Amino acid sequence: MPAKIRLQRHGKKGQPFYHIVVADSRAPRDGKFIEKLGTYNPLTNPAQINIKFDRALYWYSVGAQPTDTARSLLSKTGVMMKYHLMRGVQKGALTEEQAEIKFQNWMKEKEAKAAGIVKANEEKARGEKKSRLEAEKQVNEARAAELAKKRLAEIEAKRAEEAEAAAEAAAEEAPVAEAPVEEAPAAEAEAPAEA
């Protein structure tokens, strides 16, 4: 029975979530499996990979063949590197202490790289948020300036209407006051003509 290390798809449509399993190569993708080794969530950034390290190393060392995706996941978690170093110890190229030191250094580098990616993502999100706030601030300032212009125009129009109304009121009152003054001299002019 040829065993394979592969992924079983779970999760909703458009939101995949995978179980990393050891299964008979003849079994269907989401069917019967021998052992569950871990999970893989590709939706997060960076992707979350949880693997039972010792069991994955055991299955790989006894000949279970990983699929391409499973191989990359095992490589990212260090299973492939540990297997490579164990083979070097078996051949006598390294001692166990040297192999363990190399593996620990490799893992520290991987963790530092992953932490750098997380930090870069956070900074990018912070920068995007800051730029959105700046753009919103500019839009709000433009709206405030536009409203101020409209209010100023309304105030100017109101003042002009009040000035027109005052001018009309003054124009109506002025002819009424001037008319009696003109009649009085005309009456005086008529009186000497009769005498």
FIKOLZA-1660 file (N, C-alpha, C; in steps of 0.1 Angstrom, whole numbers, plus 5000, padded with zeros to 4 digits):
% residues 195
   i   px   py   pz ch aa at
   1 5008 4988 5000  A  M  N
   1 5000 5000 5000  A  M CA
   1 5009 5012 5000  A  M  C
   2 5010 5020 4989  A  P  N
   2 5018 5032 4988  A  P CA
   2 5011 5043 4996  A  P  C
   3 5018 5048 5006  A  A  N
   3 5012 5059 5014  A  A CA
   3 5017 5073 5008  A  A  C
   4 5008 5082 5009  A  K  N
   4 5011 5096 5004  A  K CA
   4 5008 5106 5016  A  K  C
   5 5015 5117 5016  A  I  N
   5 5013 5128 5025  A  I CA
   5 5006 5138 5016  A  I  C
   6 4993 5141 5019  A  R  N
   6 4986 5151 5010  A  R CA
   6 4976 5159 5018  A  R  C
   7 4969 5167 5011  A  L  N
   7 4960 5177 5017  A  L CA
   7 4945 5172 5015  A  L  C
   8 4937 5174 5025  A  Q  N
   8 4923 5171 5024  A  Q CA
   8 4916 5185 5025  A  Q  C
   9 4908 5188 5015  A  R  N
   9 4901 5202 5015  A  R CA
   9 4889 5202 5024  A  R  C
  10 4888 5212 5033  A  H  N
  10 4877 5215 5041  A  H CA
  10 4873 5229 5040  A  H  C
  11 4863 5234 5046  A  G  N
  11 4860 5248 5046  A  G CA
  11 4849 5251 5036  A  G  C
  12 4844 5263 5036  A  K  N
  12 4833 5267 5027  A  K CA
  12 4838 5270 5013  A  K  C
  13 4829 5273 5004  A  K  N
  13 4832 5277 4991  A  K CA
  13 4840 5290 4991  A  K  C
  14 4851 5290 4985  A  G  N
  14 4859 5303 4984  A  G CA
  14 4867 5305 4997  A  G  C
  15 4866 5296 5007  A  Q  N
  15 4874 5298 5019  A  Q CA
  15 4880 5284 5023  A  Q  C
  16 4890 5280 5016  A  P  N
  16 4896 5267 5018  A  P CA
  16 4903 5266 5031  A  P  C
  17 4903 5254 5037  A  F  N
  17 4911 5250 5049  A  F CA
  17 4914 5236 5047  A  F  C
  18 4927 5233 5049  A  Y  N
  18 4932 5219 5046  A  Y CA
  18 4937 5212 5058  A  Y  C
  19 4934 5198 5058  A  H  N
  19 4941 5189 5067  A  H CA
  19 4952 5182 5060  A  H  C
  20 4964 5182 5067  A  I  N
  20 4975 5174 5061  A  I CA
  20 4974 5160 5066  A  I  C
  21 4973 5151 5058  A  V  N
  21 4971 5137 5062  A  V CA
  21 4980 5127 5055  A  V  C
  22 4981 5115 5061  A  V  N
  22 4988 5104 5054  A  V CA
  22 4977 5095 5050  A  V  C
  23 4976 5092 5037  A  A  N
  23 4965 5083 5032  A  A CA
  23 4971 5074 5021  A  A  C
  24 4963 5064 5019  A  D  N
  24 4966 5054 5008  A  D CA
  24 4964 5062 4995  A  D  C
  25 4974 5061 4986  A  S  N
  25 4973 5068 4973  A  S CA
  25 4961 5065 4965  A  S  C
  26 4954 5053 4967  A  R  N
  26 4943 5050 4960  A  R CA
  26 4930 5055 4966  A  R  C
  27 4930 5061 4978  A  A  N
  27 4918 5066 4984  A  A CA
  27 4915 5080 4978  A  A  C
  28 4902 5083 4978  A  P  N
  28 4898 5096 4973  A  P CA
  28 4904 5108 4981  A  P  C
  29 4904 5119 4975  A  R  N
  29 4910 5131 4981  A  R CA
  29 4905 5134 4995  A  R  C
  30 4892 5135 4997  A  D  N
  30 4887 5138 5010  A  D CA
  30 4881 5125 5017  A  D  C
  31 4886 5114 5013  A  G  N
  31 4881 5101 5019  A  G CA
  31 4890 5096 5031  A  G  C
  32 4890 5083 5031  A  K  N
  32 4897 5076 5042  A  K CA
  32 4912 5080 5043  A  K  C
  33 4917 5081 5055  A  F  N
  33 4931 5084 5057  A  F CA
  33 4937 5076 5068  A  F  C
  34 4950 5075 5069  A  I  N
  34 4957 5067 5079  A  I CA
  34 4959 5076 5092  A  I  C
  35 4964 5088 5090  A  E  N
  35 4967 5096 5102  A  E CA
  35 4967 5111 5097  A  E  C
  36 4961 5119 5106  A  K  N
  36 4961 5134 5104  A  K CA
  36 4974 5140 5110  A  K  C
  37 4982 5147 5102  A  L  N
  37 4994 5153 5106  A  L CA
  37 4993 5167 5110  A  L  C
  38 4983 5174 5105  A  G  N
  38 4982 5188 5109  A  G CA
  38 4972 5195 5100  A  G  C
  39 4973 5209 5100  A  T  N
  39 4964 5217 5093  A  T CA
  39 4971 5228 5085  A  T  C
  40 4965 5234 5075  A  Y  N
  40 4970 5244 5067  A  Y CA
  40 4959 5254 5063  A  Y  C
  41 4961 5267 5067  A  N  N
  41 4951 5277 5064  A  N CA
  41 4958 5287 5054  A  N  C
  42 4955 5287 5041  A  P  N
  42 4961 5296 5032  A  P CA
  42 4955 5310 5032  A  P  C
  43 4944 5313 5039  A  L  N
  43 4938 5326 5038  A  L CA
  43 4945 5336 5047  A  L  C
  44 4953 5332 5056  A  T  N
  44 4960 5342 5065  A  T CA
  44 4973 5346 5058  A  T  C
  45 4979 5357 5062  A  N  N
  45 4991 5362 5056  A  N CA
  45 5001 5365 5067  A  N  C
  46 5011 5357 5069  A  P  N
  46 5015 5345 5061  A  P CA
  46 5006 5333 5065  A  P  C
  47 5006 5323 5056  A  A  N
  47 4997 5312 5058  A  A CA
  47 5000 5304 5071  A  A  C
  48 4990 5299 5078  A  Q  N
  48 4992 5292 5090  A  Q CA
  48 4994 5277 5087  A  Q  C
  49 5005 5271 5092  A  I  N
  49 5008 5257 5090  A  I CA
  49 5010 5251 5104  A  I  C
  50 5002 5242 5108  A  N  N
  50 5004 5235 5121  A  N CA
  50 5006 5220 5118  A  N  C
  51 5018 5215 5121  A  I  N
  51 5021 5201 5118  A  I CA
  51 5027 5194 5130  A  I  C
  52 5023 5182 5132  A  K  N
  52 5029 5173 5142  A  K CA
  52 5043 5169 5137  A  K  C
  53 5053 5176 5141  A  F  N
  53 5066 5176 5135  A  F CA
  53 5072 5161 5135  A  F  C
  54 5071 5155 5147  A  D  N
  54 5077 5141 5148  A  D CA
  54 5070 5131 5140  A  D  C
  55 5057 5132 5139  A  R  N
  55 5049 5122 5131  A  R CA
  55 5052 5124 5116  A  R  C
  56 5052 5137 5112  A  A  N
  56 5055 5140 5098  A  A CA
  56 5069 5135 5094  A  A  C
  57 5079 5137 5103  A  L  N
  57 5092 5132 5100  A  L CA
  57 5093 5117 5099  A  L  C
  58 5085 5111 5108  A  Y  N
  58 5085 5096 5108  A  Y CA
  58 5079 5091 5095  A  Y  C
  59 5067 5096 5091  A  W  N
  59 5061 5091 5079  A  W CA
  59 5070 5094 5066  A  W  C
  60 5076 5106 5066  A  Y  N
  60 5085 5108 5055  A  Y CA
  60 5097 5099 5055  A  Y  C
  61 5102 5096 5067  A  S  N
  61 5114 5087 5067  A  S CA
  61 5111 5073 5064  A  S  C
  62 5098 5068 5066  A  V  N
  62 5095 5055 5062  A  V CA
  62 5090 5053 5048  A  V  C
  63 5090 5064 5040  A  G  N
  63 5088 5063 5026  A  G CA
  63 5075 5069 5021  A  G  C
  64 5067 5076 5029  A  A  N
  64 5054 5082 5024  A  A CA
  64 5058 5093 5015  A  A  C
  65 5053 5094 5003  A  Q  N
  65 5056 5104 4993  A  Q CA
  65 5047 5116 4994  A  Q  C
  66 5052 5128 4997  A  P  N
  66 5043 5140 4997  A  P CA
  66 5040 5145 4983  A  P  C
  67 5028 5150 4982  A  T  N
  67 5024 5157 4970  A  T CA
  67 5033 5170 4969  A  T  C
  68 5032 5177 4958  A  D  N
  68 5040 5189 4956  A  D CA
  68 5037 5200 4967  A  D  C
  69 5024 5202 4969  A  T  N
  69 5020 5212 4979  A  T CA
  69 5024 5207 4993  A  T  C
  70 5022 5195 4996  A  A  N
  70 5026 5189 5009  A  A CA
  70 5041 5190 5011  A  A  C
  71 5048 5188 5000  A  R  N
  71 5063 5189 5001  A  R CA
  71 5067 5203 5005  A  R  C
  72 5061 5213 4999  A  S  N
  72 5065 5227 5002  A  S CA
  72 5061 5230 5016  A  S  C
  73 5050 5225 5021  A  L  N
  73 5046 5228 5035  A  L CA
  73 5056 5221 5044  A  L  C
  74 5059 5209 5041  A  L  N
  74 5069 5202 5050  A  L CA
  74 5083 5209 5050  A  L  C
  75 5086 5214 5038  A  S  N
  75 5099 5222 5037  A  S CA
  75 5098 5234 5045  A  S  C
  76 5087 5241 5045  A  K  N
  76 5086 5254 5053  A  K CA
  76 5086 5252 5068  A  K  C
  77 5081 5240 5072  A  T  N
  77 5081 5238 5086  A  T CA
  77 5094 5231 5091  A  T  C
  78 5102 5227 5082  A  G  N
  78 5115 5222 5086  A  G CA
  78 5116 5207 5086  A  G  C
  79 5106 5200 5083  A  V  N
  79 5106 5185 5083  A  V CA
  79 5117 5180 5073  A  V  C
  80 5117 5186 5061  A  M  N
  80 5126 5182 5050  A  M CA
  80 5141 5185 5054  A  M  C
  81 5143 5196 5061  A  M  N
  81 5156 5200 5065  A  M CA
  81 5161 5190 5076  A  M  C
  82 5152 5187 5085  A  K  N
  82 5156 5178 5096  A  K CA
  82 5159 5164 5090  A  K  C
  83 5151 5159 5080  A  Y  N
  83 5154 5146 5074  A  Y CA
  83 5167 5146 5067  A  Y  C
  84 5170 5157 5060  A  H  N
  84 5183 5159 5053  A  H CA
  84 5195 5158 5063  A  H  C
  85 5194 5165 5074  A  L  N
  85 5204 5165 5084  A  L CA
  85 5205 5151 5091  A  L  C
  86 5194 5144 5093  A  M  N
  86 5195 5130 5098  A  M CA
  86 5202 5121 5089  A  M  C
  87 5199 5123 5076  A  R  N
  87 5206 5114 5066  A  R CA
  87 5222 5117 5067  A  R  C
  88 5225 5130 5069  A  G  N
  88 5240 5133 5070  A  G CA
  88 5246 5127 5082  A  G  C
  89 5238 5126 5093  A  V  N
  89 5243 5119 5106  A  V CA
  89 5245 5104 5103  A  V  C
  90 5235 5098 5096  A  Q  N
  90 5236 5084 5093  A  Q CA
  90 5248 5080 5085  A  Q  C
  91 5251 5089 5075  A  K  N
  91 5262 5087 5067  A  K CA
  91 5276 5090 5073  A  K  C
  92 5275 5097 5084  A  G  N
  92 5288 5101 5091  A  G CA
  92 5293 5114 5087  A  G  C
  93 5286 5122 5080  A  A  N
  93 5291 5135 5076  A  A CA
  93 5290 5146 5087  A  A  C
  94 5281 5144 5096  A  L  N
  94 5278 5153 5107  A  L CA
  94 5277 5145 5120  A  L  C
  95 5279 5152 5131  A  T  N
  95 5275 5146 5144  A  T CA
  95 5261 5151 5147  A  T  C
  96 5254 5144 5157  A  E  N
  96 5241 5148 5160  A  E CA
  96 5241 5163 5166  A  E  C
  97 5251 5166 5173  A  E  N
  97 5251 5180 5179  A  E CA
  97 5253 5190 5168  A  E  C
  98 5261 5188 5158  A  Q  N
  98 5263 5197 5147  A  Q CA
  98 5250 5198 5139  A  Q  C
  99 5243 5187 5137  A  A  N
  99 5231 5187 5129  A  A CA
  99 5220 5195 5137  A  A  C
 100 5220 5193 5150  A  E  N
 100 5210 5200 5158  A  E CA
 100 5212 5215 5158  A  E  C
 101 5225 5219 5159  A  I  N
 101 5229 5233 5158  A  I CA
 101 5225 5239 5145  A  I  C
 102 5228 5232 5134  A  K  N
 102 5224 5237 5121  A  K CA
 102 5209 5239 5119  A  K  C
 103 5202 5229 5125  A  F  N
 103 5187 5229 5124  A  F CA
 103 5182 5241 5132  A  F  C
 104 5187 5243 5144  A  Q  N
 104 5182 5254 5152  A  Q CA
 104 5185 5268 5146  A  Q  C
 105 5197 5269 5140  A  N  N
 105 5200 5282 5132  A  N CA
 105 5190 5284 5121  A  N  C
 106 5188 5273 5113  A  W  N
 106 5179 5274 5102  A  W CA
 106 5165 5278 5106  A  W  C
 107 5160 5272 5117  A  M  N
 107 5147 5275 5123  A  M CA
 107 5146 5290 5127  A  M  C
 108 5157 5295 5134  A  K  N
 108 5157 5309 5138  A  K CA
 108 5156 5318 5126  A  K  C
 109 5163 5315 5115  A  E  N
 109 5163 5323 5103  A  E CA
 109 5149 5323 5097  A  E  C
 110 5142 5311 5097  A  K  N
 110 5129 5310 5092  A  K CA
 110 5119 5319 5100  A  K  C
 111 5120 5318 5113  A  E  N
 111 5111 5325 5122  A  E CA
 111 5114 5340 5121  A  E  C
 112 5126 5344 5119  A  A  N
 112 5129 5359 5118  A  A CA
 112 5123 5364 5105  A  A  C
 113 5124 5355 5094  A  K  N
 113 5119 5359 5081  A  K CA
 113 5103 5360 5082  A  K  C
 114 5097 5351 5089  A  A  N
 114 5082 5351 5091  A  A CA
 114 5078 5363 5099  A  A  C
 115 5086 5367 5109  A  A  N
 115 5083 5378 5118  A  A CA
 115 5085 5391 5109  A  A  C
 116 5095 5391 5100  A  G  N
 116 5097 5403 5092  A  G CA
 116 5085 5405 5082  A  G  C
 117 5079 5394 5077  A  I  N
 117 5068 5395 5068  A  I CA
 117 5056 5400 5076  A  I  C
 118 5054 5395 5088  A  V  N
 118 5042 5400 5096  A  V CA
 118 5044 5415 5099  A  V  C
 119 5056 5419 5103  A  K  N
 119 5059 5433 5106  A  K CA
 119 5057 5442 5093  A  K  C
 120 5061 5437 5082  A  A  N
 120 5060 5444 5069  A  A CA
 120 5045 5446 5066  A  A  C
 121 5037 5435 5068  A  N  N
 121 5023 5436 5065  A  N CA
 121 5016 5446 5075  A  N  C
 122 5020 5446 5087  A  E  N
 122 5014 5456 5097  A  E CA
 122 5017 5470 5093  A  E  C
 123 5030 5472 5089  A  E  N
 123 5034 5486 5085  A  E CA
 123 5027 5490 5072  A  E  C
 124 5025 5481 5063  A  K  N
 124 5018 5484 5051  A  K CA
 124 5003 5487 5054  A  K  C
 125 4997 5480 5063  A  A  N
 125 4983 5482 5067  A  A CA
 125 4982 5496 5074  A  A  C
 126 4992 5499 5082  A  R  N
 126 4992 5512 5089  A  R CA
 126 4994 5523 5079  A  R  C
 127 5003 5522 5069  A  G  N
 127 5005 5532 5059  A  G CA
 127 4992 5534 5050  A  G  C
 128 4986 5523 5047  A  E  N
 128 4973 5524 5039  A  E CA
 128 4962 5532 5047  A  E  C
 129 4962 5528 5060  A  K  N
 129 4952 5535 5068  A  K CA
 129 4955 5550 5069  A  K  C
 130 4968 5553 5071  A  K  N
 130 4972 5567 5072  A  K CA
 130 4968 5575 5059  A  K  C
 131 4971 5568 5048  A  S  N
 131 4969 5575 5035  A  S CA
 131 4953 5577 5033  A  S  C
 132 4945 5567 5037  A  R  N
 132 4931 5569 5036  A  R CA
 132 4926 5580 5045  A  R  C
 133 4932 5581 5057  A  L  N
 133 4928 5592 5066  A  L CA
 133 4931 5606 5060  A  L  C
 134 4943 5606 5054  A  E  N
 134 4948 5619 5048  A  E CA
 134 4938 5623 5036  A  E  C
 135 4935 5613 5028  A  A  N
 135 4926 5615 5017  A  A CA
 135 4912 5620 5022  A  A  C
 136 4907 5613 5032  A  E  N
 136 4894 5617 5038  A  E CA
 136 4895 5631 5044  A  E  C
 137 4906 5635 5050  A  K  N
 137 4908 5648 5056  A  K CA
 137 4908 5659 5045  A  K  C
 138 4915 5656 5034  A  Q  N
 138 4915 5665 5022  A  Q CA
 138 4901 5667 5017  A  Q  C
 139 4893 5656 5016  A  V  N
 139 4880 5657 5010  A  V CA
 139 4871 5665 5020  A  V  C
 140 4873 5663 5033  A  N  N
 140 4865 5670 5043  A  N CA
 140 4868 5685 5043  A  N  C
 141 4881 5688 5041  A  E  N
 141 4885 5703 5040  A  E CA
 141 4879 5709 5027  A  E  C
 142 4879 5702 5016  A  A  N
 142 4874 5707 5004  A  A CA
 142 4859 5710 5006  A  A  C
 143 4852 5700 5012  A  R  N
 143 4837 5702 5015  A  R CA
 143 4835 5714 5024  A  R  C
 144 4843 5715 5034  A  A  N
 144 4842 5727 5043  A  A CA
 144 4844 5740 5036  A  A  C
 145 4854 5741 5027  A  A  N
 145 4856 5753 5020  A  A CA
 145 4845 5756 5010  A  A  C
 146 4839 5745 5004  A  E  N
 146 4828 5747 4995  A  E CA
 146 4815 5752 5003  A  E  C
 147 4813 5746 5015  A  L  N
 147 4802 5751 5023  A  L CA
 147 4804 5765 5027  A  L  C
 148 4816 5769 5031  A  A  N
 148 4819 5783 5035  A  A CA
 148 4816 5792 5024  A  A  C
 149 4820 5789 5011  A  K  N
 149 4817 5797 5000  A  K CA
 149 4802 5799 4998  A  K  C
 150 4795 5788 4999  A  K  N
 150 4780 5788 4997  A  K CA
 150 4774 5797 5008  A  K  C
 151 4778 5796 5020  A  R  N
 151 4773 5804 5031  A  R CA
 151 4776 5819 5029  A  R  C
 152 4788 5821 5025  A  L  N
 152 4792 5835 5022  A  L CA
 152 4784 5841 5011  A  L  C
 153 4781 5833 5000  A  A  N
 153 4773 5838 4989  A  A CA
 153 4758 5840 4994  A  A  C
 154 4753 5831 5003  A  E  N
 154 4740 5833 5008  A  E CA
 154 4739 5846 5017  A  E  C
 155 4749 5848 5025  A  I  N
 155 4750 5860 5033  A  I CA
 155 4750 5873 5024  A  I  C
 156 4758 5872 5014  A  E  N
 156 4759 5884 5004  A  E CA
 156 4746 5886 4998  A  E  C
 157 4739 5875 4994  A  A  N
 157 4726 5877 4987  A  A CA
 157 4716 5882 4997  A  A  C
 158 4716 5878 5009  A  K  N
 158 4707 5883 5019  A  K CA
 158 4710 5898 5022  A  K  C
 159 4722 5902 5023  A  R  N
 159 4726 5916 5025  A  R CA
 159 4721 5925 5013  A  R  C
 160 4723 5919 5000  A  A  N
 160 4719 5926 4988  A  A CA
 160 4703 5928 4988  A  A  C
 161 4696 5917 4992  A  E  N
 161 4682 5918 4993  A  E CA
 161 4677 5929 5003  A  E  C
 162 4684 5928 5015  A  E  N
 162 4680 5938 5025  A  E CA
 162 4683 5952 5020  A  E  C
 163 4695 5954 5013  A  A  N
 163 4698 5967 5008  A  A CA
 163 4688 5972 4998  A  A  C
 164 4683 5963 4989  A  E  N
 164 4673 5966 4979  A  E CA
 164 4660 5970 4986  A  E  C
 165 4657 5962 4996  A  A  N
 165 4644 5964 5003  A  A CA
 165 4645 5978 5010  A  A  C
 166 4656 5981 5016  A  A  N
 166 4658 5994 5023  A  A CA
 166 4657 6006 5012  A  A  C
 167 4663 6004 5001  A  A  N
 167 4663 6014 4990  A  A CA
 167 4649 6016 4985  A  A  C
 168 4642 6005 4983  A  E  N
 168 4628 6006 4978  A  E CA
 168 4619 6013 4989  A  E  C
 169 4621 6010 5001  A  A  N
 169 4614 6017 5012  A  A CA
 169 4617 6031 5012  A  A  C
 170 4630 6035 5011  A  A  N
 170 4634 6049 5011  A  A CA
 170 4628 6056 4998  A  A  C
 171 4628 6049 4987  A  A  N
 171 4623 6055 4975  A  A CA
 171 4608 6057 4976  A  A  C
 172 4600 6048 4982  A  E  N
 172 4586 6050 4984  A  E CA
 172 4583 6062 4994  A  E  C
 173 4591 6063 5004  A  E  N
 173 4589 6074 5014  A  E CA
 173 4593 6088 5008  A  E  C
 174 4603 6088 5000  A  A  N
 174 4608 6101 4995  A  A CA
 174 4599 6108 4986  A  A  C
 175 4592 6102 4976  A  P  N
 175 4582 6109 4968  A  P CA
 175 4570 6115 4976  A  P  C
 176 4566 6108 4986  A  V  N
 176 4555 6112 4994  A  V CA
 176 4559 6125 5001  A  V  C
 177 4570 6126 5006  A  A  N
 177 4575 6138 5014  A  A CA
 177 4577 6149 5004  A  A  C
 178 4582 6147 4992  A  E  N
 178 4585 6158 4983  A  E CA
 178 4572 6164 4976  A  E  C
 179 4562 6156 4974  A  A  N
 179 4550 6161 4968  A  A CA
 179 4543 6173 4975  A  A  C
 180 4541 6173 4988  A  P  N
 180 4535 6185 4994  A  P CA
 180 4544 6197 4993  A  P  C
 181 4557 6196 4993  A  V  N
 181 4566 6207 4992  A  V CA
 181 4564 6214 4978  A  V  C
 182 4562 6206 4968  A  E  N
 182 4560 6212 4954  A  E CA
 182 4547 6219 4953  A  E  C
 183 4536 6214 4959  A  E  N
 183 4523 6219 4958  A  E CA
 183 4522 6233 4965  A  E  C
 184 4529 6234 4976  A  A  N
 184 4528 6247 4983  A  A CA
 184 4534 6259 4975  A  A  C
 185 4545 6258 4968  A  P  N
 185 4549 6269 4960  A  P CA
 185 4539 6272 4948  A  P  C
 186 4533 6261 4943  A  A  N
 186 4524 6263 4932  A  A CA
 186 4511 6271 4937  A  A  C
 187 4507 6268 4949  A  A  N
 187 4495 6275 4955  A  A CA
 187 4499 6290 4957  A  A  C
 188 4511 6293 4961  A  E  N
 188 4515 6306 4963  A  E CA
 188 4516 6314 4950  A  E  C
 189 4520 6306 4940  A  A  N
 189 4521 6313 4927  A  A CA
 189 4508 6316 4921  A  A  C
 190 4497 6308 4924  A  E  N
 190 4484 6311 4919  A  E CA
 190 4478 6323 4927  A  E  C
 191 4481 6324 4939  A  A  N
 191 4475 6335 4947  A  A CA
 191 4479 6349 4942  A  A  C
 192 4491 6352 4939  A  P  N
 192 4495 6365 4934  A  P CA
 192 4489 6368 4920  A  P  C
 193 4486 6357 4912  A  A  N
 193 4481 6359 4899  A  A CA
 193 4466 6364 4900  A  A  C
 194 4459 6361 4910  A  E  N
 194 4445 6365 4911  A  E CA
 194 4445 6379 4916  A  E  C
 195 4454 6384 4923  A  A  N
 195 4453 6397 4929  A  A CA
 195 4456 6407 4919  A  A  C
% end
